[in-house]
Structures are given as C-alpha cells and as structure tokens.
Amino acid sequence: MSVQTPISGLPTPSGTPGAPKLLEVRDIVTRFTTDRGSLTAVNGVSLSLERGRTLGVVGESGSGKSVLSRSIMGLLPRSNTERSGQVIFEGKEISGLNDSEYRELWGDEMAMIFQDPMTALNPVMKVGLQITESLRFHLNMSKSDAKDTAVALLKAVKIPEPEKRFSSYPHEMSGGMRQRVVIAVALACGPKLLFADEPTTALDVTVQAQILDLLAEQQRERYMGIILVTHDLGVVAGRADEIAVMYAGQIVEQAPTALLFSEMKMPYTEALMAAIPKLTDASHTRLAAIGGRPPDLVNPPKGCAFSPRCPYVQPRCHEESPTLTPSPTAPEHLFACFYPIGSPETEEVRLRIAAQRLMATAPEFVAAPAKTPTPAEQSPVPAPPEQTEGM
Amino acid sequence: MAGSGTAHLRQPSETLLRIQNLVVDFPAGRGKKVSAVSNVSFDIASGETLGLVGESGCGKSTTGKAIMQLPRPTRGEVTLDGTDLCSLRGEQLRNTRPRLQMIFQDPISSLNPRRTVMQIVEEPLNIWKIGTPEERRLKVNEVLSAVGIDPEAAAERKPHEFSGGQCQRISIARAVITEPSVIICDEPVSALDVSVQAQILNLLEDMKARYGLTLVFIAHDLAVVKNISDRVAVMYLGKMCEIGNPDALYSAPAHPYTRALLAAIPLPDPNASLDTEHHLEGDLPSPISPPSGCRFRTRCPLAQDICAQVEPQMQHVTGDQYVACHFPLQAVSEVPVALTQ
C-alpha cells in the first residue's frame, strides 16, 4: 500500500523483555445510575492485549461487552457513570485522563469502529472531510496532504473510485461502503489499538466477509491490536487469537480460540454454541435454546449469575459466586464455574438429560407399549419441559 | 443466473400457494422505475416451509409483501388455494386476509405500544367478529399459552414491559389467532440474540405442527433458513437463482451465488478454513439499471459473454433442485422436467 499514513514506524516487536503490553485492564467496574438504582454493567473485568493480536469479546445483548470497550476508551458520559479500575495503555495509566487528554489519544493511538455505519458518520459532512478531520487535528497535515492520504485510505479499504467518493455524502453509499468509510476514519492516524464494536452486525453476510477480510489485512499491515466485540461466535472463531465470553458484566471464560472451542469449560459458553443453528445439521434439527433470560443487573441473583439458567446447576451455585480462575491443566484457559463441563457433577446431569430426551423422542423403543401408539399419545416419561423466556 | 422461468413449479393441485411471474415495480423518480421483484415464480405445498434468502435489496421482503397484496404486485399471479389474489378487489380480497398473516422483523415496533397484550392479540377476532367476548378471551388465553406467555400475568401489560423475544412471541400469537393457512415471516429472528433466536425458531416449528401452518420464511441467515425450511429459494437482485431442499442445496449448490453466500458464512469453528476463494467482491448493482442477461454476472467468477446477452432460465438439477444459470456448478438434466401448467 502506497499510503503515506504514519504507520507509526516499524512495530515494536511484542514480547521484547521489559516492553509494556499494549493494553492492560485491571478490575474495571462500571456502574450506571438509573431510576431503579445502581446498575452494574461491567463487574470486575481484567484483560490484556499485545500489538498485532485480536481479542474477541462475545456475549448476548446486555452482557456488558459494549460498555466494556467504551469504559476502556473513556467514551462513557461522566454524569451518571461511576467507573473504577485501571486501564494501562503502553505502560501509562489512562483512566484518569480529562477530556482534552483523551482527545489526543482518540483517533491517534486508539480508535473505534461502531456497529451502525449510518449513525457513526456525520450525514451532512462529505466522507472525505470526515477522514481528513483527524489527520489535520492529530498530524497537522496540510489540506492537500490530508486529502491525498484520505484518498489513499479510501483505496486501501477497497472503495472504488476513491477520488470521486472523497466528495460523496454518506447517504450516497451502500451500507457496506459506509462501513468501509468508518474503518478508513478509524485507521486514518494509524492507531495502535482498534476497537471494533459489532462492526458487521448491520451488514449482509457477503459484505461481512469482505469487511472482516479487510480488517485482518489492515491489522497485518499496521500491526494493530484489535478488540473485536460481537455476539456471533462464528465471527470470532475465524478471526480472534483469544476469546473472552461475557455474561452479566463479567468474563466467565477466556482462552485462546482453539482451546476455547475444543475444551469449553463454562456451561454458558456451551449453551451459546449449542443455540446456533449449524449448517452441518439436517434441516428441522431442534435447536438447544437457553431457557430464561439474562439477569437484571440492578438486582443480580445471588451466587453465579448464570445459575438460574444453567442446566447443570448445583446448590452451591445459588449461594457463592465463582471467580475467574485458570484451569489446572492449561493456565491460559480461565473460567468462572464450580462445576465446569467435564466435571463428574455436570457429566451426571448431561447423561440424565440425554436419557430423558431419548425416552421422549422414541417412546416405542424404550417403553415398548403393547398397543400401537397413536400420535396423540403422551410418552411415558415426559420430555424435560422446555423453558421459555418466562414472565 | 438470476433468471426467470417456471420449470421448477409443481402441479397446481399439489400446492397451496403459487406465485407465478411476479413483478413489483416502484417509481424511482424522473420517469424511471425499480423492478424490486422481476419475474419470480415459486410454489409452496400445504404444510411446507419455504425459506427465501438473499442479500439486502434482493427483493425477498418485497416478495413477501406482494404475496399479501401490500402493495399489490405490478404483474403476475399469486394463487392461494386456486384463487388468484391479484384479481380480487375490495371485500373479496379483504375476506382472504385472515388466511394470510405476517410476522415482522422488529417485534417491538410491530406491536402497538398503547394497547395491552390482550387487546393486541384479540383484535383480529374482533375485526372478524368471531365468537362471543367470552370465547374470544378463552381463545386469546389459549394462543398466549401456546406461544409460552403466561396469559394471567401478561394480558393487561403493554409491549414495553416485555423483552424482544417475548414481543416476538406475542406477534406470533396475534398471527395464529385467526388460524391462517399461510404465515409470512419477514426476518422474524434477525433482531434477536442467538439464545432467543433458538427459542423462537423452535416455537415456530411447534406452532406449525399445532396449527397446521404453511410458512414463507424470509431471512438473510442461511443457517437459520436451513434449520426451519423444507425448501429454500435463493434470490438475487429481484430474480430467482436457485431453489431446492436445503440439505441438497447446501451440500451441492448449483448456482455460483449460492456457493458465494455459503462461503461467506462465518463458522463457529476455529479449525474451519475460511473459504476466501469464493468470497464475493463489490456491492449489489443498482436495481434501477440492472445488468443485462444474468443479473449476477458482474460479480460472478464464471461469467462469459453469453451471460450478458441471454437471461438464464430455470433448469432441473436433481430431485427438486432447480437452478437458473448458464454455467451451473452441478450437472443439469438435458431435458428439463416441465411441470408447469
């Protein structure tokens, strides 16, 4: 790429002894004041990221994944928010910065790609100007240099006819093109850390693949650290080096991608996986829905937050909260569960559920009734009642 | 691809709903028009679920709405049980409405925020003056229980008190209460989390069994469509590409566009290699001036000169799989099995 964007020189080789990590987050807690009381959206999250690596943050709506990335970046309003914990970016504590200090950081050192490309762009400003804005502010570029750089950026994100598109308004572009512009804006000053908050959720599957390919390519070229926030395990599986699964404001499982998928420990991760319709399954395969719904974060349940929905729940889970601890076999695999997948307690429950399913689906083999069963006949063992979202 | 033809239609006696050569035009200003749907044909047997997939702008939602006659299609036939809905007017058309219902993408905005759940779900019965007030109330309770909402607790509450998944259950209750033959589901799970999506998909299967429904299921997520459908139709820029049963269509797509759609799906498996070879480049062309011949040719890796000149017609592949492509990825029958007319 012949872009003259400052790619911040050559990457500092990560892993050099003594070099600080790109990002280190310690025990972040974010609370919002609401009419009903204090809502704990992020509850004690710690993580770290090196340059050139991608961390996937996965969870359902309301799990706190977007608030986490905004807390790290300092994008939350101050009026009704209470934040504690440390955010260390390249060895410097940044959580106490004021607005003008953050302004130096945003766009230059760290940038964010938002979910909705229409609302992330200013509708009454030409896209070229939205890219050159940060180049002029952070890098003091002249107008013509900034324009050349912006056109090169538009080209780098594969927008056809970049010179012409430089003077287009966002509404003249398709959703996929707009998201490319948002990416170009985020990449303009060569940030070291990129937050991508559901960057492809608003896009079609073919465009999603293009955008994810583009992000991976730009990451290689610029040696950025990326935090990829998504609800889609499929998106992170192919793109992230490490995955953190969030539930009710906490990381409940974290591991390198391959390890997470091969050895899930947390029942929530397993349930999330099982709920996805698989292309390899025959059509009309019954989906394993997760019963119930995420907890109310103003009044979180006692004990483990997933316990009301967990199929393997034990009495202890309702009383004590598990903490995120490394697996005894693989220290890079962390999970917060007293009875992880594979422990004797969960295996026993799993067998029991499987047996009930079998008897419910094939009563004639198990119960061997003397008369021919009519379709309306109830199976002798009732199927486990499928929980619905509940009222 | 992206072609026309009716070779894939079955005998009218075998089908409940039959859409033939459907065209929906919208005015695009300065005397131009957009053909959002252009010569689309398909049919659905009673009790079947047809999945309609494609990117945004391919005309799948417009097709769903045109079946409902909202708005009325520009040309073509929509035959429900032997009656051509496009030829009906006024009261006659209104009388077919209870047989066709619709579920929308955004569950919260599709319910009136100022009414209670009871009023929302009961309204179709009031409009059609079905039963006494007492019978209506019982029917509402029955339907609400069937969709997994507790009628005691929910009846007097308003939509804002429910989550997205629960609102979608209430929309489903409202749709099934008139005991329709066909429900058109327009992206009913796109706005929901995977865990809730699984609940709603399971619920739709249950409702289909319980009320003997026939579904048209419109979605952009191929895995979701495969899960629920008996037959899948792939659309591109207002045209049909391919139709067939999902197991065959997904394992052996005959249309390059179907293959590209399948290649683009991110799989929840880190060991699955990314099929970047078949990823599509570029965006959907403008439907105001669509490409000549096959509309997919501008993005198709296999396109030749003929694709720009001749629009491909539906050809038989195998079983119930049909494709509209000059260079299909699977062998097509020499003599297309014509089941039309």
Chai-1 contact restraints between the chains, C-beta under 6 A:
chainA,res_idxA,chainB,res_idxB,connection_type,confidence,min_distance_angstrom,max_distance_angstrom,comment,restraint_id
A,E60,B,D193,contact,1.0,0.0,6.0,A-B,restraint_1
A,S61,B,D193,contact,1.0,0.0,6.0,A-B,restraint_2
A,S174,B,D283,contact,1.0,0.0,6.0,A-B,restraint_3
A,G176,B,D283,contact,1.0,0.0,6.0,A-B,restraint_4
A,D204,B,E55,contact,1.0,0.0,6.0,A-B,restraint_5
A,D204,B,S56,contact,1.0,0.0,6.0,A-B,restraint_6
A,V205,B,A264,contact,1.0,0.0,6.0,A-B,restraint_7
A,V205,B,I265,contact,1.0,0.0,6.0,A-B,restraint_8
A,T206,B,A264,contact,1.0,0.0,6.0,A-B,restraint_9
A,T206,B,L280,contact,1.0,0.0,6.0,A-B,restraint_10
A,A209,B,A264,contact,1.0,0.0,6.0,A-B,restraint_11
A,A209,B,H279,contact,1.0,0.0,6.0,A-B,restraint_12
A,L233,B,P268,contact,1.0,0.0,6.0,A-B,restraint_13
A,G234,B,P266,contact,1.0,0.0,6.0,A-B,restraint_14
A,G234,B,L267,contact,1.0,0.0,6.0,A-B,restraint_15
A,G234,B,P268,contact,1.0,0.0,6.0,A-B,restraint_16
A,V235,B,P266,contact,1.0,0.0,6.0,A-B,restraint_17
A,A237,B,P268,contact,1.0,0.0,6.0,A-B,restraint_18
A,A237,B,D269,contact,1.0,0.0,6.0,A-B,restraint_19
A,A237,B,P270,contact,1.0,0.0,6.0,A-B,restraint_20
A,G238,B,P266,contact,1.0,0.0,6.0,A-B,restraint_21
A,G238,B,L274,contact,1.0,0.0,6.0,A-B,restraint_22
A,T257,B,P270,contact,1.0,0.0,6.0,A-B,restraint_23
A,A258,B,P270,contact,1.0,0.0,6.0,A-B,restraint_24
A,F261,B,P270,contact,1.0,0.0,6.0,A-B,restraint_25
A,A275,B,V194,contact,1.0,0.0,6.0,A-B,restraint_26
A,A275,B,S195,contact,1.0,0.0,6.0,A-B,restraint_27
A,A275,B,A198,contact,1.0,0.0,6.0,A-B,restraint_28
A,I276,B,V194,contact,1.0,0.0,6.0,A-B,restraint_29
A,I276,B,P268,contact,1.0,0.0,6.0,A-B,restraint_30
A,P277,B,A223,contact,1.0,0.0,6.0,A-B,restraint_31
A,P277,B,V224,contact,1.0,0.0,6.0,A-B,restraint_32
A,P277,B,N227,contact,1.0,0.0,6.0,A-B,restraint_33
A,L279,B,A223,contact,1.0,0.0,6.0,A-B,restraint_34
A,A282,B,D247,contact,1.0,0.0,6.0,A-B,restraint_35
A,S283,B,K226,contact,1.0,0.0,6.0,A-B,restraint_36
A,S283,B,S229,contact,1.0,0.0,6.0,A-B,restraint_37
A,S283,B,P246,contact,1.0,0.0,6.0,A-B,restraint_38
A,L287,B,A198,contact,1.0,0.0,6.0,A-B,restraint_39
A,L287,B,L201,contact,1.0,0.0,6.0,A-B,restraint_40
A,L287,B,N202,contact,1.0,0.0,6.0,A-B,restraint_41
A,A289,B,A198,contact,1.0,0.0,6.0,A-B,restraint_42
A,A289,B,Q199,contact,1.0,0.0,6.0,A-B,restraint_43
A,A289,B,N202,contact,1.0,0.0,6.0,A-B,restraint_44
A,I290,B,S195,contact,1.0,0.0,6.0,A-B,restraint_45
A,T388,B,G148,contact,1.0,0.0,6.0,A-B,restraint_46
A,E389,B,G165,contact,1.0,0.0,6.0,A-B,restraint_47
A,E389,B,Q166,contact,1.0,0.0,6.0,A-B,restraint_48
A,M391,B,D150,contact,1.0,0.0,6.0,A-B,restraint_49
A,M391,B,A153,contact,1.0,0.0,6.0,A-B,restraint_50
